[in-house]
Amino acid sequence: MPLTPPAGGDADPRAPHVRAAAALRDAILCGTWPPGSALPTTSELARLHGVRESVAAQAISLLIEEGLVTTSGPHAAVTVRPCRQQTVRPADSGQPVGPGESYRWLSVAERQGKRGTITLLDVAEVRPPAEVADALELGETGTAVLRRQLLQHDGEPVELAECYYPMEIARGTALVEARRIRGGTPTLLAGLGLSPHRTVDRVSARVPTQAQYEALRLPGDLPILRTFRVVYSKSDGRHRPIETTVMAKAGHLYEVRYEF
């Protein structure tokens, strides 16, 4: 697997070490070098792929910063870290739970041997961004409650989520309170007679905002995996939007799995 583009590949303006890191990253995430395996040495990478040793060393440094590989010292082997890329199944956490049960996202983390935590960062009544207002059918003046939170596994950031609920639904409920909700918002909404019936996701790669970059502790210029989710309830034969969430995850560490 070459680290540099073939002849005529000058259309890629990135620095040589960035291109090299991209090739190495792809090989790691595709399983060419599985978790626990050692990468070739810097000199071997340089010789095999026709780059200077300094370029190969800079590429490896980027991957160390991203958390994909690790090393114990300047002359030690570079090893692929275990389970760095994780697969997320949206269906795992979108449904209500029974009395006394934890929010499904936390339960899934526990089954995976991780300590899941959710930190509520902000709760406020806002006029949401245009795409959120349109999705929630708020009209020109409607407002929503924003609940902004950071989800973590074992102290490492997983997702920054901005969840919006129409004020006509949220008013007078725990959605407007600056505290976590037992069982999660799907359970609260179900208790209001608004069980989730249909969910629509739009997934894209985006350049992170400053807030996303800082909250997710992102390295370098890597993109985020952005999910724009609209949850609908159903009454009188009509789908009613009850929640819109904008979720951001580190693009190099997560993939989303959908089943049809």
N, C-alpha and C positions, 0 to 999 in steps of 0.2 A: 504494500500500500504506500504510494508515494506521498511525501509530505508537501511537495511543491506541485503547482499545476503543470500540465503538459505544455509543450511548446505552443505559443500563441495564446497562453492563458493570462496575458497581461491585463485583461479587463478587471481582474481582482486587485483593487488598489491597496489592500491591507498589507501591513508590514509582514515580512517573511515569517517571523515567529508566531504571528497571529494566525496566518494560514496553516502553519505547521500544527499549532495547537488545535485548530479546527479539525484537521485530519485525525489527529490522535484522539480527540474527544469523541468523534464519530465512531472510531474503532472500539473505544472502550464501551460506549453506550450500546453498540451493536453486538457486543460479546466477543469480539476478536481477542481481547484481553479480559478474561472474566475476573470477578472479585477475588482478591488474594494473589493474583498472578503478578509477576514482576515485569515491568516494561524493559525493553532492551536498554542497554546503557546509552548515555549521551553520545559517546563516540560511535557506538554501533548504529544508532539512529542517523547520525550525521553521515556515516560512510554508506549505509544502505540506501539513503534517500537523497544523497547529493546536496546536503546543506552543511553550513559550517557548524562546528560544535556549539558555538555561542548561540546560534539560532535554535538548535535543538534544546539547549539548556533553558533558554527563555521560554520556549513552548512548554516545557515541563513545569517551569515555575508558575505559569498561568494555570495549569491544571491542578497544581498544589493549592493555589489560592482559591480555586473553585471548589476544592474539597473532593475532587474525583480521585486523586492519588495522594499518597503520603510517602515520606522518607524520614529516616532517623538522623540523617546527617548529609554533609556535602558529598561524601564518597560512598554512601550506602545505596542499596537498591531502591528503586522507586516502585511502590506497590499499589495496585488498584484497590481502593477502599471498598469494603463490602456494602451492597445494597444502597448505593448512593442515588440511583435513579429509581423512583417509586411510581407505581401505577395507581391512579385514583379512579374509583368507580363511583360516579355521581349517585347512582341508585342506592349506595350504601348508607347515606346519611339524610335523605330527604323526607323520610316518613316519620309520623308521630310514634311515640313510645308509650308503654303502659305506665300505670301509676308507680312512682318510686324508681323508675328506670332512668338511666343516664341517657343524655343526648347520643344519638347513634354514632356520630363522629368520634366521640370519646370511647365508646364501646369497641369500635373497629380498631382504634389505636391500641387499646388494651389487649385485644386478641392478637395483635401483631407484636406484642411484647414491648410496646412503647408507652411512655407516660404522656398522654395528651393533655394539653392545657389550652384554655381559651381566655384571653385577656380582653376585657371590654375597654376600648380606648375612648369612645365618645358616644353620647346619645344626644340628638338634637333634632328639633323640627326645622326642616330646610325646604327650600324650593330646589328640587334635585336637578341635575343636568338634563338637557333636553331629551336624550335618548331614554333616560329613566322615566321622566315625566310622560313621554309618549307611551312607553311600555305599560305604565300604571294607569294610563288614561286619565291623567290629572287635569287636563284642559290647560288653559293659559294661566290660571292663578292658584291651582291646587298645590298643597304642600304634602310632605311625607316626613315620617320619622326616619332618621338615619341612625343605624346602630353599626358602629365601626369597630372591628375586632381583629385581633391577631391570634392565629392558631399556631400552636407549636407542638413538636414532638421532642421530648427529652431536652427541652430548652432551646431547640433549634427552630427558627421560623419556618413554617410550612406555607402559610397563606395569610394574606391581608384581605379581609372581606369587608365590603361596604354594603350593608343590607338596608333596603328602603321599603317602608310600609305606608300605604295611604293613611292620612290622618283620620279619615272616617272609620277606618278599621282600628287604628292604634289608640285613639283617644280613650282614656279611662282604663287602659290595660297595662300590663307589665312591660309592654313594648316601649313605653315612653319613660320607663324608670331606668336609672343608671345602675342596673344590677343584672347579673346573669339570670337566665330563665331556666328553671328546672325542666329537663326533658327537651329543651331547645324550642325554638320558635315554631317548628312544625306541630309540636304537641299543643302549644298555646293556641295556635290558629285553629287546630282541629276542635279544641274546646269551645271556640267561638262559632262552631258550625262551618268552618272554612277549611276543610281537609284538602290537602293537595290532590288534584285530579290529573293535572297535566303540567309538565315542565319542559321548557324550551331553552336550550343552551346555544350560544354563539361563542365559539372558541377561536382565538386569534393570538398571534405573536405581536407584542408591542414593545416599544422602547419604554422602560419604566419611568414613572414620574419620580420626583425627588422623594416623596413620601414612601412610595413603593420600594425604591432603592434602599432607603435607610431601614425601613421596617424588616425587609427580607434579607438585609446584610448581603447584598449582591456584590459579586466581584466583577471588576472590569465593565465591559459594555455589553454584556449578555442580555438578551431580551427576556421579558416575562411571558408566561403563559396566562393569557387573560380570558376569563369566562364571564360572559354576560348572560345571566340566568333570569328567566321570568317564570314564576310559579302561578298556576291558575287553579282556582276552585271552580266548582260547577254547581249552579243552582238554576232552576227553571229552564234547563236545557242550554244555558249560556255559560261560557267560560269567562270567569271574572279574574283579572290579575290581582293577586293579593301580596306579592312580594317580588322585588327585583334586587338581584345581588350582583355586584361587580367583584370578582375574585381575581387575585393576582398571586401567582406562584413563580418560583425560579424556573425559567424555561429549560435549563440544562439538568434539572434534578427531577422533573415530574413529567409524566405523560398521562393522558386521560383515556380511559377505556369505556367504550360504549358497546352495548349489546342490542341487537335488533331482533 
